[in-house]
Amino acid sequence: MRQLQLARSRYLRMNQLSLNLVSDDLPDYVIDDPVEILEIQYPREALLWLLGQQYGPQVKLERTKDNRVNGVLYKCPCPVHHNDGDTRSIVYLDQRLRIYCQSCKATSTLPQLLENCEIDPADILQHILQNLDQLQQHFERLDPDIEKELLRSWQGDLLTGSIDLPILDQTTHNNPQPPSVCNIFNFDNLDYISISLPDSWDTPPELEQALLDLQQAISTAAAWSSPLPELQSPIVATEQDQMEVQHDERSRSEISEPKTKPKPKKSTNSLIGTDDAQSDLTLVLTSTVAERTHLLSCEKFQPAVIAPAKGVLNDCRDQLLPLPAANYLLVLQEDAICRDLAKFLFQCTQKPVLQVKIPKGLTLLEIATEELADLKIRALQPDPKAKTSDKAGPVITSMQDLLARHLPPRRFLLEPLLPEQSIILVAAAAGTGKTFFAMEIAYAVATGGKFLDWSAPEPAGVLYVDGELPLNLLQERIRLLHQVHKHLPNNFNLLARDEQQKGIPCLSTPEGQEFIEQALQPDTKLIVLDNISTLVRSGLENESRSWQPIQDWTLEMRLRGYSILLIHHTGKSGDQRGTSSRIDTPDGAIKLTPLEVPVEEGTTSMLLTYIKPLRHARKSKQTEQRKLTMTDGVWKWEAAEISNRERIAELLEANWKQSEIARELGISASAVCQHVKHIKKEQADNDVAWSEN
């Protein structure tokens, strides 16, 4: 880094020499790169701007008193991860600005942060120049000589290895202390007291009189011999009055047990009100902040009302997609913008979009608060004017339209195993431990925790449908979960067969499917069906047409935003039992095979393999086969190597062609053919032995 600075300094001096041959009026060096200008001229201001996008405009750089390093230290929130209210990041300011977070252990330079913000640095520079004075009020500037020395080091003019700065608690602000006044103040000679401002303050003309008045007041107060009254601004007094009222209204239990304030969510750029968005609420969208404030005065529209901080709401439509919402309500005056935005939101999210009808000749702000609740609401999407029929017409999308569509990225309930809106099949023999396995997956999703090395980014509701276990045995499984994890979440709901008056209807019938849908809660994202054999009882197991109603229903539930975890038995051959069409629609299929190895009492050992690879996840250690052991509810795992024959058998079960298997395993087609012959012979021998037994 130091050699790079020296080379850059020589380059700048060479440019200066060549430029001075042409004209003496040119600057010592010329910089066109806005990133370099920000790093050399305005590093603290640029860092404040970046932090302001994440934490709001009130964020500050606070000086520290640590003099163990040679340089200037500030502290602030981390610009890499969101830690509002936690100033555990240290800003080192010497030859370059660097920021280190004690929480995430990340060290970043200003160019790295600017590169990651995905905003044109020229726009950032323009904003900083327009708001320079306001930004500089949010950090403590140093003595002018030290500021000048820092600037020279940033420009590469210093050849020393470090900057010799005084101890931090001995440095001063740019603004000098107010002028001293005499101890005794004569009120009779008030008009003759000469109060002036130091030249170093460089006071703007429009502020000069106000500062003179403040200096006069300070001089007067300093000479008073009696104790000064306790002064309060009207704002502070009002806030304290409100606090006293709230204190009187609270109960003693509320006072003795203060509630911890939850950390706010990270706000989306250019949108105001996103922190109130919730997946089970209507998201109200309006054009301006003033209209948002007016809507919030009506209880009907509280709490989630979104408005753009600047610009037009239509320009921020991509930022609306990641926000949680049950549906959308547009409160916009222009019908054309309403229709375009409604069509975009519905195509991307498949959530209903409604519109508040504002009477002609009026604006939203002209409507009284008590009349807002009476405004009519109409549906925009799905289009109510569209013809309804038993058979839906085809929806055709061109390649260009699909590529141009702004689809939200796929999120995970348990990464990388279980994405949102997915179907996963788990097959295992009786007694292998598949119910324990499925419950651990469901528990990790419900708590936002981990299972094996799969992790859930956030908690999500779970409906666990059990069609097999007696109620007392199901209770034992839940008790074991509680013993291991010490916590039972409220969003993990059970639909047990033994608790239903007439059992659970067969899921291949409309009654059974409606029965499951009635049990879903607003926060449910994952449905676990344990197991297929007991929940689907009509039709022939080996006929694909018997599975068709279940396949259609699970695909429909996936389209509606749910994920399905199917638990199934394996047959006598070790493969999933019944028709192979069961693994056609799932996004991945897992097989758990018991391992005959010496284990302790209370320990279960199994091999996890994929009979259908996860099509949404890249190959990694998290998606490879592994050996699992469970001892009293505690799981451990290790990598497992399996033979080509075992892998070929799994891929054959997943309906892979022999040529595809050869490419997947990197072996010849003839070798695959030989393995297939042996596999089929072993299966035939197993069938004979099974029938004889």
N, C-alpha and C positions, 0 to 999 in steps of 0.2 A: 504494500500500500504506500509506504514512504517513497519507494523508488518511482512509483507511478506519479506521485505528487511532484517529485523533483523534475521528472520528464515533462510533466504538464507545465510546470513553472518556466522551464527553459523554452518550451514551445511558445508560451505566451510572450516571453521577452523577445524571441525572434520575430514574432508577429509585430510586436511593438516597434522594433527596429525597422522592419521593412515598411511598416505603415508610416513611421515618422519621416521616411525619405520622401513620401508623397505629400503629406500634410501634417503640420504640427497640431492641428485642431482635433485629430482623431483620438479616441480613447486609448488607454494603455493596452487594453485587450478587448476583443469583440466576442460575445457569447450569444448564440442564436438559440441554443437548446433551452427550452423553458425548465426542464428538469434540473439542468446545471445552474440556471439562474436561481431557482428556488433553493437549491442546496447551498449556493455560495452567498446569496443575499438574504434569503428569508427562511432559514431552516426551521426556526421555532414557530413562525407564523404558519408555514406549510403543515407542520405537525399538528398544530392547533386546528387547522381547517379539517384535516383528516379525522381527528378525534371528534370534532363537532358533527361530522356526518354520522358517527356511531352513537354518540352520547348526548348530542344537543349542543347549542351554542354557548352554554354556560360553563363548559369544561375549561379547566385551567391547568397550567404548568406551575407546580408549587416548588419553590426553592427548598433544598435540604441544607442542613448544617454539617454535613459530612465532609471533612477536609482530608480524608485518607487518600484521595486520588488527586492528581494534578489536573484540574479542569473545573467545570461547572456542572453541578448535578441538579436536576429537577425530578419530580415524581408526578405521575399521571396514570390514568387508566390505560389498560393494554390496547393498542390499536389492532392486534391480531385476533384475539378472542374477546367476547363481550363480558366485561366485569364491572358493570356500573356500580359506583360507590366504593370500589376497591382500587386505591391508587398504589398498586404494588409494582408498577413499572418504573424503572429508573432511566432517565435520559442523561446520557453522557455527552457533554458539549466541550470539545477541544478542537482538534484539527477537522473533525467531522462530527455530525450529530448521529448518535447511535442510541437505540432504545432497547432495553432488556427487561423482560417480564419475569418476575420471580415465580409466577404461577405456572405459565406454560413453557418456561425456560427458552423462549424464543428471543433471538437477537436480530434486530432488523435495522437497516439503514434507510435513510429517507428515500433514495431512488427505488429501493425494493418496495416500500410502502406505496409510493406513487404508481409503480407499475401494477400493483395488485388492485388498485382502487377502480380501474377500468373507466377512468374519466380523463379527458384530454388535459395534460398538464398545462397547456396554454390557457384553458378556461380557469383552472385553479389559480394560475399566476394573475390573471386579470381580476379574479374575485379578491385575491389578497391585496392587490394594489388599490382596489376600490374600498376595501375595509381595513386598511393597514392600521389606522389608529385604534379601532375597536379591538383588533386582534392583539395588539401590543399591550392593551390594558389587562390581558389575561395571563401575562407572565412578567416576572420581575426583571427589568433590565439592569445592567451592571454599570459600573463607573464608565464614563465615556472613553477613558484610555483603554480599559479592558475590552470594551466593545470594539474599538478600533483595532486592537491587537487580534481579537478573534476574527474579524473580517479579513485582515491581512493573511491569517493562517488559512482561511477557507479559500482565498484567491491563490494560494500557493506561493506567496511572497516570502514566507518565513522558512528558513532552512534549518531551524532548530528542531530537535526531536519532540519537544513539548513546549507548552506555553507556561511561563512562570506567572501564576496568578496568586494574588493574596489569599489568605484564609477566608473562607466564604462568609463567616459572620462579621468580617471587617469590611466587606464591600458595601457600596452605597448605591442608592437609586440614582437615576439621572436627575430627578427632581431634588433640589437642595431643601434643607429644613426651612420652615418659615422664619422670617427675621425676628430677632429678639426684641422684647419690649421692656420698658422699665417696670419695676416691681410695684410702684405706686402710680395709680392712674387718676388723673385729675379730670373729672367729668366736666368742669367748667371750661377746660381748654380742649374739648373734643375736636373742634373744627381745625385746630392747629396741628394735630398729630399728622405727621406725614407718613402715609402708607404707600409703598411701591412694590412692584413685582420684580424679581431678579431677571436680568436679561437672559440668563441661561434657560429660563422656562420656555422661551420662544412661544409666548402666549398668542393664540389667534385673536384678532381684534374683537370678534363678536363675544369672546369669553372674558375679555380683560376686565370689564366693569363688574361682572359677577364674582370674579376672583378677588378683586379689590374689596368688594363688600364682605366677602367671607373673611379676608385678612383683618378687616376692621372689627368684625364680630369676634374673631379669635383674640385679638389684642384686648378688646374690652373684657371678654370673659377671663383672660389670664390675670387681669388686675383686680378682679373681685376678691374681697377678703372672706366673704361668707361662702358656705358650701353651695355649689352649683345645684340647681334643681335637676331632677332626673328627666332628661329630654327624651321624647319619643316622637317618631314620625307618625302621621295619621295612619299609614299602612300597617306599621308595626302594632300600633294600639288596637286597630281593628282586628288584626290576626290574634292578638292576645285575648280580646273580648270573646272572639269566636271559640278560642281554646277553653276559656272559662265556662262558656255555655255547654260545650261538649263534655267538659269535666263534670258538670252538675248533672247532666242527663245520663251519664254512664253509671252502671252498678258498681258496687265495691269489688266484685269478682273480676269485672273487666279492667278495673284500675290496678288490682294486685297482680293480674296476669296479662301483661302487655303482649299484644300479638306482633309477631315478627313480620315486617313488611316484605312481601315477596319481590324478588327481582323482576323488573319489567322485561317484557320480551324485546328483542332487538327490532326496532322500527324499520319499516321499509322506506328507502329514500324517497323524498318528494311526496309522501303521503302522510296526512295527519289523521290520527285516530286509529291506526292499525293495531295498537296494543290491546284494544277492546274486542278485536275480532275473535269469535269462537265458532267451533265447527257446528254447534247446534243452534246457532242464532242466525237471523237474517242480517245480511251485510247491506247497510244502507249507504248508497253512493250519491254524492251531491257535487256541485260544481265548484263552490268557493267555501272558504273558511267561515265567512259570515253566514252563509246558508246552513252550514253544519251547526254553528252555534244556535241558530234559530230553531233548527229541528230538535236539538237536544233539550230545548225548553219544553218540549212535549214528551210526556212519558212514553207514548206509543213508539217513538223512534229511538229510545235509549236501549243499550249504551253504544252500540257499534255503528257509528256514522263516520264515513271516510270522505275526506276532501283533499284535493291536491294542494301542496304548499305553494306551488306556483305552476303556471301553465294551465293546460286543459286536461280534464280527466281522461279524455280519449287518448292523450299522449302517454298516460300512465297505465294503460290497460294491461300491459304485460306484468306489471308489478301487483296487479290485483289477483292473479291466478294462484300464487302460493298462499294467499291469506285464507284461513279457515272460514267456512261459511256453509250454512244449510241451503241457502238460496240468496238471490240478489234482489234488492229493491232500488230502482233508479229514481232519483228525484231531480230530474233534469228538464230544463225548459224546452230545449230543442228536440223535436220529435225525430229528426234525421239522425242526430247523434245517439239518441236513445236506441233506435232500431239497430244501428251499426254495432254499438257496444253490447246490446243484448244478444245479437247473433254471435258475436265473437265469444262472449262468456259461455253461452250455451254449447257451442261447438267444442270448446276446450274442456269444459268441466261436466257437461250434461246435467247441470243444476238449473232449476227453474229461475227465470228472470221476470220480475214484475216491474210495473211503473206506476208512480203516483201521478194522477192527472191534476195539473194545475189549471184552474179556470182561466179562460181567455181574458185578456185585458189586465191580468194581475201578474205580479211576480211573487215568488215564494216569500220574500221578505215582507210583502204587503199583507200577507195572510196572518191574522191574529193567532196566538198560541193555542187558544181554546178551539179554534176552527181547524187546526192542522190534523187532528185525529179524525175529522169527518171527511177528509179528502178521499176520493174514490181511487181504488187500486185495480189495475187490470193486468192480465198476463200478456207478456210479450213473447216469451219462449218457454216451452214449445208453442209454436204458433197456434192459437186457438181457432183460427180460421181454416186451418188445414183440414181436409176431408178425412173423417175417421172411417175405418173399415176393419173387418176382421183380418184382412191380409195387408200388411204394410208394404208399400212400394219400395223398390230398390233405391238406395242412396248411392249415387255415383260420384267419386272424387277423382279428379285428375292428379297426375303425379306432381304437377306444378302447385296445385292447391294444397296437397298434403305437405309438400316441402315448405311451403310458405306459412303453414299454420303454426302458431305458437302453442305447442303442447307443453304442459307442465312436466318436469322431469319425474321419473318413476321413483317413488319413495318406498322405504322398507319398513315392515313391521319387525322383522328380525333379519338383520343383514349378515350374510348374503343369501340365507335360505329362503326367506319368506317376504316377498315384496307386497305392497298394497295391491289389491285387485289381482290375486293369483290363486291358483289351485295347486296344492302339493299333496302327493299320495305317500303314505308310510305303510309298508306291508311287513308283517312279521308273523312268526308262528305263535301259537298260544303259549303263554308262560315266558316269552322272551323278555318282556318288560316294555312293550310298546305303549301301554297306558301311562306308565311312569315317564317315558320319553315324551309323549304328547303333552302331558301335564306340565313338564318342565318348559317346553316350548311356549305353551299358553301362559304360564306364570311369567316368563321373561317378557313376553309381549305386554301383559297387563301391567307390569311394574316398570317397564323401560329398563330392564336389567340385562343379564347375560345368561346364556346356556352354552356349555362347551366354549368355543371361541366365537360364537355368534352373538351379536349385540343388538339390542333394540334402541333406536335413537330417542324414543319418547314413549310414555305409557299409552296404551290403546285398549279399548274395551274388548272383552272376550266372552263368547257364549260357548260353554263346553257341554255338548249333547252326549250323554252317556246312555247307551241302549242295552247294556249288558250287566254291569256290576250291581250286586245287592247294595242297599243303602248303607249298611254297616261297613262293608268292605270299601265303599267309596269314601266313607268318613275316615277310615284308616289311611287311605292314600292322601287325603287332604291334611290329616294330622301330621303325616310324615313331611309334607311340604312345609308346614308351619314350623316343625322342629328344626329343619335345615335352614330356612330363610328368616325365621323369627318375625314374619310379617305376612298378613293376609290382605290383599288389596280389595277395595270395594267394587272394582270394575271387572272382577273375575266371577261370572255368574254360571251356575250349574243348572242344566235341565236334565234331571235324572228320571229314568224310566219308572223306577219304583215309587216315585212321588206323584205320578200322574194317575188320575182316577181310572182311566181306560188305557193306560200305556201311551206310547208315542205312535201315532199312525204311521203307516209305511210311507217312506219319503218318495216313492215312485208315484204316489197319488197326489192330486192337488190338495187334499185335506192335510196330508203329512207336511207338505211344503208350507202351507199356510200356517200350520201349527208352529213350525220353527220360526217363521217370520214374525208371528205374534209375540214370541219370546225375546226378540231383539230389542236392545236398549238404544237410546240415542247415540251413545258413545261406542257402540259395538263396531269393531273393525274385523275381528277374526271369529269364524265359526269352526269349531272342532267337532267332527262327526265320528264318534267312537262307539261302535265300529259299523262298517257297511253291512256286514252279515246280519246284524240284529236290527238295524234301522231300515234296511231294504229287504222286504220279505216276499214280494210278489214277483212272478216271472221265473224264468229259468236262469240260473247263475251263469251258465256257459253261453247264453244267447246275447249277442250285442244289442238286439232290439229291446231286451228287457232292461238294459242299462240306459237306453236312450232318454227316458223321462228325467233321470237323475242328471245325465250329462247336460240336457237343455236347461234344467233348473240351476245347476251350479254355474254354468256360463252366464245365465241371466243375473245371478247374484254377484258374480264378478263384475259385470257391466255396471251394476248398481253401486259398486264401491267396496264390496266385501271380499275378504280372502277366506278360502276354504281349506281346512286341513282334514284330509280323508284318512281314516285309520282302517286297515284291512288285514285280513288273515292271509297267510300263504298256504298253499296246498301241499299235498304229499310230496311233490317234486321240489318243493322249496320256493317255487315261483308264486307270485300273487295269484290268488284263487279266482277262477271264473274267467270271463271274457277278457281278451287282451285289449279291448277297446277302452277299458278303464284307465289305461295309461296314455291314451291318445291326447286327451284335452289337458291334463295337468301340465303345469310349467316345469315340473320335476317330480321324480319318484324315487323314494328311498326304500331299501330293504334292510331289515335288521335280522341277522342270522345268529343264533346262539352258538357260543364257542364252548367246546368240550375241553376245558382246561381246568386244572386244579384251582379252586377258589375257596376262600373262607366262607363260613356260614353267614348268610345274609348278603352275599355278594353275587351279582349277576354280571356275566361277561357276554358281550355280543360284538359282531362285526357290522359296521355301517358301510353299505355300498350304495351306489346310485344305479338303479335299473333304467332310469331316464335322467340324463345329465340336466342340471339347472340351465335352462336356456337364457336366463336373465343374468347369469353370473359368469365371469371369466374363470378359467382354471386357476386354482390357487390351493394352498394348504387347507383353506377353509372348505373347499369343495371336493377334497379327495377322500377316499375310503379311509376308515380308521377303526381301531379297536376301542370299545367302550367298556368301562366297568362301573357298576353302581353298587356302593356299599352303604346301606342304611340311608338311602336318599342322596348321597354325595357322589357326584359323577367325576370320572377321570377319563382321559382319552390319550391315545398315542397313534402315530402314523402306522398304517398297515399295508404291507405289500401283498398283492394277490397275483395269482398266475394268469397267463394269457387265456387259459381255458376258462377260468372262472369269469374273467372279464368278457370273453366272447359269449358265454352263456347269458350273462346279464344283458348284453347288447342284443342278442337274439330275442330275448324276452321283450325288449323294447321295440321289436319289429325293425331292427337295422338290417340292411342288406349286407351280404358277405363282402362285397367290394367296399362298402362304407366302413365296415369293421376293419378291413385290412389297412385302409388309409388312416383310421383313427389310432390303431395300435402300431403302425409302422412295420407291418410284417407282410409277407407275400400272400396272395390270394389262395395259393395251393395249401399253405400252412393253415389258413383259416378253414379251408374245406376239410382238412384232416381232423381238426379239432371239432368241427360241427358233427362229423360222423361219430366220433367217440361220445360226444355229448348226447346225441340222439339215442345211441345204444345204451348209455347209462340210464337215461330216462325210461327207455322201454323196459330194462331190467328192474328198475324201481317200481314200475307199474305192475309187473308180474308179481314181484315180492309183496306188494301192497295188497293185491287181490287174493293171494294165497293166505296172507295173514287174516 
